[in-house]
């Protein structure tokens, strides 16, 4: 490492960096430009470096690097910039991962779509969880695997050459032009993928998208460990966590909260756990229903990550398809499911349903007795055989306190798996980890899901387990307190602006345990045409959010969040959580999430000022 100027600057940045760089999980959308994700942050960071400015105020003024921390964040971006500097590469050619195997899968996915050959060469050992045959069989990826001790001897190949090596320090890569992708593995931290050569630049956005949908970036805490190693030119100093005790505590908390007995699984994010569920179920279907088409039934307007991930999996496998499920507004989940399941039964396909209860963002709960009846119904194939019964995969992030799957509860009699994003109430917004559980009827599916969670190296990190161990015991109490604040704010808005349409649970549902602390707000509008009315409403959304975050900067935030320990969070799903949803299914309404701890009276006052201004 010869660049002493860069290293000295890096040391100064690490001393002065904002605490939010390490602690925040969801970033501010008011200083975020999605089209300039990462580049805007690093362009301005580069300017600070050029002018040797590293004061806290300057670093704090940098724009948001990414909207979701799992995709990337300031520290992962600075790490990629630093490794780029050391290797005289653009920062965008360096991509950090918490996982050690997903970067390989990202390249294989791209080459599958393009019909391109891949050879994977490795020095030392492959990632512990790398199972070549499983990857080929279930994921549909094709490659050849070669062990080598001589990097310089790697010759040109008709396709992509990936070189994997274990590292205990961050430094420069071997500049062999025949290597298209370097993947450096760092024990307990994750991996760094380096895209080599301009001919491979078209891979960058595709690899980034795999990181967005199937895993997470190297976590802030691990990125900091990596940066400190680089700045001090030392071996990696991994902090010690009491992993076994923390993991035992977390698994016990999840069992107690969900009322289930099977071993829960904890992933690095909600989408990491969802990916393990999808691939585990595909693996199970290929083994037990060989040759049959697998159908993932997905709500059209559900969280964009869920929608997008399902379609990306289906795009890679000819025997997997996505079926749309209409659930919100004028459409009823139960009726839609009946129609879809009957059709799939006739086709003798394997039905897997992914659904949110309550729905996001309109916070709707289907008739659960009718839902159970539809899921329990025995159906016949076109040849009059008994059809394969569905697996109901429930995203219960908005109500993780409800024991849907417990014995005697509404989803105990059908095969069901539930999962939740741990970045919400489970961790109080302190980490991105997610978890899943199964009821007794679906317990046999969990080993396959665990197998693919391990294959993708997507289990929660040691620090994530530590955070969950601290936060989960108080989760249900925090949910109850946040619901009280939300109900009071909803009642106030209804009295103050009765023309507004509010989507929130009824008092009756709340008494049955559905106590979310999020609601959606459809503001009144005006205009002569539907287009004018929509334009006016969208502008009004922004006016309300701008007023709240300006007048209450310590409490009100414009970001995608829910279940935080403190404050109130505003977003517009159509431009954030539904980013990849079809335009016709997007919701241009305000979504509001309250915590157990906020100045509710001040929020009421500012909302009253907003009403007076319109």
C-alpha positions in Angstrom: 0.0 0.0 0.0 1.8 3.1 -1.3 -0.9 5.7 -1.2 -0.1 7.3 2.1 -2.2 10.4 1.3 -5.3 8.2 0.7 -4.6 6.2 3.9 -4.1 9.3 6.0 -7.4 10.7 4.7 -9.1 7.4 5.4 -7.9 7.4 9.0 -9.3 10.9 9.5 -12.6 9.9 8.0 -12.9 6.9 10.3 -12.2 9.2 13.3 -14.7 11.8 12.3 -17.5 9.8 10.6 -21.1 10.4 11.6 -22.5 7.8 14.0 -25.4 7.2 11.6 -22.9 5.6 9.2 -22.6 2.7 11.6 -26.0 2.6 13.3 -28.7 3.5 10.7 -30.5 0.8 8.8 -32.8 3.0 6.6 -31.6 6.2 5.1 -33.2 9.5 4.3 -35.1 9.8 1.0 -35.1 13.6 1.1 -31.4 13.6 0.2 -31.5 10.5 -2.0 -31.6 10.4 -5.8 -32.2 6.8 -6.9 -30.8 7.4 -10.4 -27.5 8.5 -8.8 -27.4 5.8 -6.1 -23.9 5.4 -4.8 -22.3 7.5 -7.5 -23.7 10.8 -6.1 -22.4 9.9 -2.6 -18.9 8.9 -3.9 -18.6 11.8 -6.3 -19.1 14.2 -3.4 -16.8 12.0 -1.2 -14.1 12.2 -3.9 -14.4 16.0 -3.8 -13.9 16.0 -0.1 -10.8 13.7 -0.5 -9.4 16.0 -3.3 -9.7 19.0 -0.9 -8.6 17.0 2.2 -11.9 17.8 4.0 -12.9 15.2 6.6 -14.8 17.1 9.2 -17.9 15.6 10.7 -20.1 18.4 9.3 -18.9 17.7 5.7 -19.3 14.0 6.0 -22.7 14.4 7.5 -23.8 16.6 4.6 -23.1 13.8 2.0 -26.2 12.5 0.2 -27.7 9.1 0.9 -25.8 6.4 -0.8 -28.6 3.9 -1.1 -32.3 3.8 0.0 -31.8 0.4 1.8 -28.8 -0.4 3.9 -28.8 -4.0 2.8 -28.1 -2.8 -0.7 -25.3 -0.6 0.4 -24.5 2.3 2.7 -21.8 4.9 3.4 -19.2 2.6 4.9 -19.6 -0.1 2.3 -19.3 2.6 -0.4 -16.2 4.1 1.2 -14.7 0.5 1.4 -15.4 0.0 -2.3 -13.9 3.4 -3.1 -10.8 2.6 -1.0 -10.2 -0.8 -2.6 -10.7 0.8 -6.0 -8.0 3.4 -5.2 -5.6 0.7 -4.1 -6.1 -1.1 -7.4 -6.4 1.9 -9.7 -10.0 0.9 -10.5 -13.3 2.8 -10.5 -15.2 2.3 -7.2 -18.2 0.9 -9.2 -16.0 -2.1 -10.2 -15.7 -3.1 -6.5 -18.8 -4.7 -4.9 -18.9 -5.8 -1.3 -21.0 -8.7 0.0 -21.9 -10.0 3.4 -22.2 -13.4 1.7 -19.2 -15.4 0.3 -21.2 -17.4 -2.2 -23.7 -15.0 -3.6 -21.1 -13.0 -5.7 -20.4 -16.3 -7.5 -24.1 -16.9 -8.0 -24.5 -13.3 -9.3 -22.0 -13.9 -12.1 -23.5 -17.3 -12.9 -27.0 -15.8 -13.1 -25.8 -13.2 -15.7 -24.0 -15.8 -17.7 -27.1 -18.1 -17.6 -29.2 -15.3 -19.1 -26.6 -14.6 -21.8 -25.7 -18.3 -22.6 -22.1 -17.7 -21.7 -19.6 -20.2 -20.3 -18.1 -19.8 -16.8 -14.9 -21.3 -15.3 -14.3 -20.9 -11.5 -10.7 -21.1 -10.4 -9.9 -21.1 -6.8 -6.8 -21.0 -4.6 -6.9 -22.6 -1.2 -10.6 -23.4 -0.3 -13.9 -22.5 -1.7 -16.5 -21.0 0.6 -17.5 -23.6 3.2 -21.1 -23.7 2.0 -20.3 -23.9 -1.7 -22.1 -27.0 -3.1 -21.4 -27.2 -6.9 -23.9 -29.9 -7.6 -26.7 -28.3 -5.7 -26.1 -25.0 -7.5 -26.2 -26.7 -10.9 -29.2 -28.9 -10.1 -31.5 -26.4 -8.3 -30.4 -23.0 -9.5 -29.8 -24.1 -13.1 -26.3 -22.6 -13.3 -23.5 -24.2 -15.3 -19.8 -23.9 -14.7 -16.5 -25.8 -14.4 -14.5 -25.8 -11.2 -10.7 -25.8 -11.2 -8.2 -25.6 -8.3 -5.0 -23.7 -9.0 -2.0 -22.4 -7.0 -0.6 -20.3 -9.9 -2.6 -17.2 -10.7 -0.2 -16.1 -13.4 -0.8 -19.4 -15.3 -4.5 -18.7 -15.8 -5.1 -18.6 -19.6 -7.7 -16.9 -21.7 -11.0 -18.7 -21.7 -14.0 -18.5 -24.0 -16.4 -17.1 -21.4 -16.0 -15.7 -17.9 -13.1 -16.6 -15.6 -13.8 -16.2 -11.9 -10.9 -16.4 -9.5 -11.7 -17.0 -5.8 -9.2 -16.7 -2.9 -9.2 -16.5 0.9 -7.6 -13.4 2.3 -6.6 -12.1 5.7 -5.6 -8.6 4.5 -6.9 -6.0 2.1 -4.5 -5.1 -0.7 -4.0 -5.2 -4.4 -5.2 -7.9 -6.8 -3.2 -9.8 -9.3 -3.6 -7.9 -12.6 -3.8 -11.0 -14.9 -6.0 -9.8 -17.7 -7.4 -13.3 -18.2 -9.3 -13.0 -14.9 -12.7 -11.4 -15.4 -13.8 -11.4 -11.8 -11.8 -11.6 -8.5 -13.7 -12.7 -5.4 -11.7 -12.3 -2.2 -13.1 -14.0 0.8 -12.7 -12.6 4.3 -13.6 -14.8 7.3 -16.5 -13.4 9.3 -16.7 -10.3 7.2 -18.0 -11.4 3.8 -16.4 -10.9 0.4 -15.2 -8.4 -2.2 -16.0 -8.9 -5.8 -13.8 -7.0 -8.3 -14.9 -6.6 -11.9 -11.7 -6.6 -14.1 -11.6 -5.1 -17.5 -13.9 -2.8 -19.4 -15.4 -5.7 -21.4 -17.1 -6.8 -18.1 -18.5 -3.4 -17.1 -22.0 -4.5 -18.3 -22.0 -7.0 -15.4 -21.9 -4.3 -12.7 -25.5 -3.3 -12.6 -26.7 -7.0 -12.8 -24.4 -8.0 -9.9 -25.6 -5.0 -7.9 -29.2 -6.1 -8.5 -28.5 -9.6 -7.1 -27.1 -7.9 -4.0 -30.3 -5.8 -3.8 -32.6 -8.8 -4.1 -31.0 -11.9 -2.8 -28.5 -10.9 -0.1 -27.0 -7.8 1.5 -23.9 -5.7 1.2 -21.1 -6.1 3.8 -22.7 -4.8 7.0 -21.7 -1.4 8.4 -19.8 -3.0 11.4 -17.9 -5.4 9.1 -17.1 -2.7 6.6 -15.7 -0.6 9.4 -13.5 -3.5 10.5 -12.3 -3.8 6.9 -11.6 -0.1 6.6 -9.7 -0.1 9.9 -7.6 -3.0 8.6 -6.7 -1.0 5.4 -6.1 2.3 7.2 -3.7 0.6 9.7 -2.2 -1.8 7.1 -2.9 -4.7 9.5 -4.5 -8.1 9.5 -8.3 -8.1 10.2 -9.3 -7.7 13.8 -12.6 -9.4 14.2 -14.6 -8.4 17.3 -15.7 -11.3 19.5 -19.4 -11.9 20.0 -21.0 -14.4 22.2 -22.6 -16.0 19.2 -23.9 -19.3 20.6 -25.6 -17.7 23.6 -27.1 -14.9 21.4 -28.3 -17.3 18.8 -30.0 -19.5 21.4 -31.7 -16.5 22.9 -32.9 -15.3 19.5 -34.3 -18.7 18.5 -36.1 -19.1 21.8 -37.6 -15.6 21.5 -38.8 -16.4 18.0 -40.4 -19.6 19.1 -42.1 -17.9 22.0 -43.4 -15.0 20.0 -44.6 -17.1 17.1 -45.9 -20.1 19.2 -44.0 -22.6 17.0 -41.7 -25.5 18.0 -39.6 -26.1 14.9 -36.1 -24.6 14.7 -36.5 -21.0 13.3 -34.0 -19.7 10.7 -32.4 -16.3 10.8 -31.1 -14.6 7.7 -29.1 -11.5 7.0 -32.2 -9.7 5.8 -35.9 -10.3 5.1 -35.1 -10.9 1.4 -32.3 -13.2 2.3 -34.7 -15.4 4.2 -37.3 -15.1 1.5 -34.7 -16.3 -1.1 -33.9 -19.3 1.1 -37.6 -20.1 1.4 -38.1 -19.9 -2.4 -35.0 -21.9 -3.3 -35.7 -24.5 -0.6 -39.2 -25.0 -1.7 -38.1 -25.3 -5.4 -35.6 -28.0 -4.3 -38.3 -29.8 -2.3 -40.7 -29.7 -5.3 -38.0 -31.0 -7.7 -37.4 -33.9 -5.3 -41.0 -34.8 -4.4 -42.9 -33.6 -7.5 -40.4 -34.3 -10.2 -41.3 -32.8 -13.6 -44.1 -30.7 -12.4 -44.3 -26.9 -12.9 -43.8 -24.8 -9.8 -46.1 -21.8 -9.4 -45.3 -18.9 -7.1 -48.5 -16.9 -6.5 -47.6 -13.3 -5.7 -49.7 -10.2 -5.0 -49.4 -7.7 -7.8 -48.8 -4.7 -5.5 -46.8 -6.4 -2.6 -43.4 -5.1 -1.5 -41.3 -4.5 -4.6 -38.5 -6.7 -3.4 -40.7 -9.7 -3.0 -42.3 -9.2 -6.4 -39.0 -8.7 -8.1 -37.2 -11.5 -6.4 -39.9 -14.0 -7.3 -39.9 -13.0 -11.0 -36.1 -13.1 -11.1 -36.1 -16.7 -9.8 -38.7 -17.7 -12.3 -36.7 -16.1 -15.1 -33.8 -18.5 -14.4 -35.8 -21.7 -14.3 -38.1 -23.0 -17.0 -40.2 -25.1 -14.6 -40.9 -22.1 -12.3 -43.6 -19.4 -13.0 -45.1 -16.4 -11.2 -48.8 -16.1 -11.0 -50.4 -12.7 -10.2 -52.7 -12.4 -7.2 -55.0 -9.4 -6.8 -55.4 -8.7 -3.1 -56.1 -5.0 -2.5 -58.8 -2.4 -3.0 -61.7 -3.9 -4.9 -60.0 -7.3 -5.0 -60.3 -9.8 -2.2 -57.4 -12.1 -1.4 -59.6 -15.1 -0.6 -61.7 -14.9 -3.8 -58.5 -14.3 -5.9 -56.8 -17.3 -4.3 -59.8 -19.6 -5.0 -59.6 -18.7 -8.7 -55.9 -19.1 -8.9 -55.6 -22.3 -6.9 -58.4 -24.0 -8.9 -56.6 -23.2 -12.1 -53.2 -24.5 -10.8 -54.9 -27.7 -9.5 -56.2 -28.4 -13.0 -52.7 -28.0 -14.4 -51.3 -30.4 -11.7 -48.7 -27.8 -10.7 -47.1 -27.1 -7.4 -48.6 -24.0 -5.7 -46.6 -21.7 -3.4 -48.4 -18.6 -2.2 -46.5 -15.5 -0.9 -48.7 -13.0 0.8 -48.6 -10.1 3.3 -51.0 -9.9 6.2 -51.8 -7.1 6.8 -51.2 -5.9 3.2 -48.7 -3.1 2.5 -49.5 -0.3 2.2 -53.3 -0.5 2.6 -53.1 -2.5 5.9 -55.9 -4.9 4.9 -56.6 -8.2 6.6 -58.6 -10.9 4.7 -61.3 -13.0 6.3 -59.0 -15.5 8.0 -61.7 -18.2 8.4 -62.4 -18.0 4.6 -58.7 -18.0 3.9 -58.2 -21.1 5.9 -61.1 -22.8 4.1 -59.6 -21.9 0.7 -56.2 -23.2 1.6 -57.6 -26.4 3.2 -59.9 -27.3 0.3 -59.0 -30.5 -1.6 -58.8 -29.9 -5.3 -58.6 -32.3 -8.3 -56.4 -32.2 -11.3 -57.7 -32.4 -14.9 -57.3 -36.1 -14.7 -59.3 -36.3 -11.5 -56.3 -37.0 -9.2 -55.9 -35.2 -5.9 -54.0 -31.9 -6.6 -50.9 -30.9 -4.6 -51.9 -28.8 -1.6 -50.5 -25.3 -1.4 -47.8 -23.9 0.9 -48.8 -20.5 2.3 -45.8 -18.3 2.8 -46.8 -15.4 5.0 -45.0 -12.1 5.3 -46.1 -10.9 8.7 -43.6 -8.0 9.0 -46.4 -5.6 9.9 -47.8 -7.8 12.7 -44.9 -10.1 13.9 -46.7 -10.6 17.2 -49.6 -12.6 15.9 -49.3 -16.4 16.3 -50.7 -17.4 12.9 -48.9 -20.7 12.9 -49.3 -21.8 16.5 -51.3 -25.0 17.3 -55.0 -24.3 17.3 -54.5 -21.0 15.4 -55.9 -20.0 12.0 -53.0 -21.3 9.9 -52.1 -24.4 11.9 -54.1 -26.8 9.8 -52.5 -26.0 6.4 -48.9 -26.1 5.3 -47.6 -22.6 6.3 -44.4 -20.8 6.7 -44.2 -17.2 8.1 -41.3 -14.7 7.9 -40.6 -11.2 9.1 -38.1 -8.5 8.3 -36.0 -8.1 11.5 -35.1 -4.5 10.5 -38.6 -3.6 11.7 -39.9 -4.4 15.2 -37.7 -7.4 15.9 -34.5 -5.3 16.1 -36.2 -1.9 16.5 -34.5 -0.8 13.3 -31.0 -1.6 14.5 -30.2 -4.3 11.9 -31.5 -5.9 8.7 -31.8 -9.5 9.8 -35.0 -11.5 9.1 -36.4 -14.8 10.3 -38.8 -17.6 9.3 -40.7 -20.3 11.1 -42.9 -23.2 10.1 -46.0 -24.8 11.6 -46.1 -28.5 12.3 -47.5 -29.4 8.9 -44.7 -27.5 7.1 -41.9 -28.5 9.5 -40.5 -31.0 7.0 -39.7 -28.2 4.6 -37.4 -26.3 7.0 -34.3 -28.5 6.4 -34.4 -27.6 2.7 -34.8 -23.9 3.5 -31.9 -24.1 5.9 -29.8 -25.9 3.3 -30.2 -23.0 0.9 -29.8 -20.3 3.5 -26.4 -21.9 4.3 -25.5 -22.4 0.6 -26.1 -18.7 -0.1 -24.1 -17.8 3.1 -27.0 -15.6 4.1 -27.4 -16.5 7.8 -27.5 -13.5 10.2 -24.2 -12.1 11.2 -22.8 -12.4 14.8 -23.6 -8.7 15.5 -27.2 -9.1 14.0 -27.8 -12.0 16.5 -26.4 -9.9 19.3 -28.8 -7.0 18.4 -31.8 -9.3 18.1 -31.0 -11.0 21.4 -31.2 -7.6 23.1 -34.3 -6.3 21.3 -36.6 -9.2 20.7 -37.7 -9.8 24.4 -39.3 -6.3 24.4 -40.8 -6.6 20.9 -44.4 -7.3 21.8 -44.5 -4.5 24.4 -43.1 -2.0 21.8 -45.7 -3.2 19.3 -48.5 -2.5 21.8 -47.2 1.0 22.7 -46.7 2.0 19.1 -50.2 0.8 18.2 -51.7 3.1 20.9 -49.8 6.1 19.4 -50.9 5.1 15.9 -54.6 4.7 16.8 -54.6 8.1 18.5 -53.0 9.8 15.5 -55.4 8.1 13.1 -58.4 9.2 15.2 -57.0 12.8 15.2 -56.6 12.8 11.4 -60.1 11.5 10.9 -61.5 14.3 13.1 -59.2 17.0 11.6 -59.5 16.0 7.9 -62.5 13.8 7.5 -62.3 13.9 3.7 -59.1 11.9 3.8 -59.2 8.2 3.3 -57.3 6.3 5.9 -56.3 2.6 5.6 -55.9 1.1 9.0 -57.1 -1.9 11.0 -60.6 -1.7 12.6 -61.0 -1.7 16.3 -62.4 -5.2 16.0 -59.3 -6.5 14.3 -57.1 -4.7 16.9 -59.0 -6.6 19.6 -58.1 -9.8 17.9 -54.4 -8.9 18.1 -53.8 -7.0 14.8 -52.1 -4.0 16.2 -49.9 -2.6 13.4 -48.4 0.9 13.9 -48.5 1.9 10.2 -51.4 3.3 8.2 -51.8 4.8 4.7 -53.3 8.2 4.0 -55.1 9.0 0.8 -55.4 12.8 0.9 -58.3 14.6 -0.5 -57.7 16.0 -4.0 -59.3 18.3 -6.6 -59.2 18.9 -10.3 -61.3 18.5 -13.5 -59.8 15.3 -14.8 -58.5 12.1 -13.2 -55.0 13.2 -14.3 -55.3 16.6 -12.6 -56.6 15.0 -9.4 -53.8 12.5 -9.3 -51.2 15.2 -9.9 -52.7 17.4 -7.2 -52.7 14.5 -4.7 -49.1 13.5 -5.3 -48.0 17.1 -4.8 -50.0 17.2 -1.6 -48.3 14.0 -0.3 -44.9 15.7 -0.7 -46.1 18.9 0.9 -47.3 17.0 4.0 -44.1 15.0 4.3 -41.9 18.1 3.8 -43.8 20.0 6.5 -43.4 17.1 9.0 -39.7 16.5 8.5 -39.0 20.3 8.5 -41.0 21.1 11.6 -40.1 18.0 13.5 -36.6 17.1 12.3 -35.7 15.1 15.4 -38.7 12.9 15.3 -40.2 12.8 11.7 -38.1 11.2 9.0 -38.7 10.7 5.3 -37.6 7.2 4.9 -38.7 3.6 4.4 -39.0 2.4 8.0 -41.3 0.7 10.4 -41.0 -0.6 14.0 -38.2 1.8 15.0 -37.5 2.5 18.7 -38.1 6.3 18.2 -39.8 8.7 15.9 -42.3 8.8 13.0 -41.5 7.7 9.5 -43.1 8.8 6.2 -42.8 7.4 2.7 -44.7 7.1 -0.6 -44.8 3.3 -1.4 -45.0 3.9 -5.2 -41.6 5.6 -5.1 -39.9 3.5 -2.5 -41.2 0.0 -1.3 -43.0 -0.6 -4.6 -40.1 0.5 -6.8 -40.2 -2.5 -9.1 -44.0 -3.0 -9.0 -45.9 -2.5 -12.3 -46.9 1.2 -12.6 -50.6 0.3 -12.7 -50.3 -1.4 -9.3 -48.4 1.3 -7.5 -49.8 3.3 -4.6 -49.2 7.0 -4.7 -50.3 7.5 -1.1 -48.5 8.4 2.1 -47.5 5.6 4.4 -47.0 6.6 8.0 -45.3 4.5 10.7 -45.2 5.5 14.3 -42.9 4.2 17.1 -43.6 3.8 20.8 -41.5 6.9 21.5 -42.4 10.2 19.8 -43.8 13.7 20.4 -47.4 12.9 19.3 -48.8 16.2 20.3 -46.3 18.0 18.1 -47.2 15.8 15.2 -50.9 16.6 15.7 -50.1 20.3 15.8 -48.1 20.2 12.6 -50.8 18.1 10.9 -53.4 20.7 11.9 -51.2 23.4 10.4 -51.0 21.4 7.2 -54.8 21.1 7.0 -55.1 24.8 7.6 -52.8 25.4 4.6 -54.9 23.5 2.2 
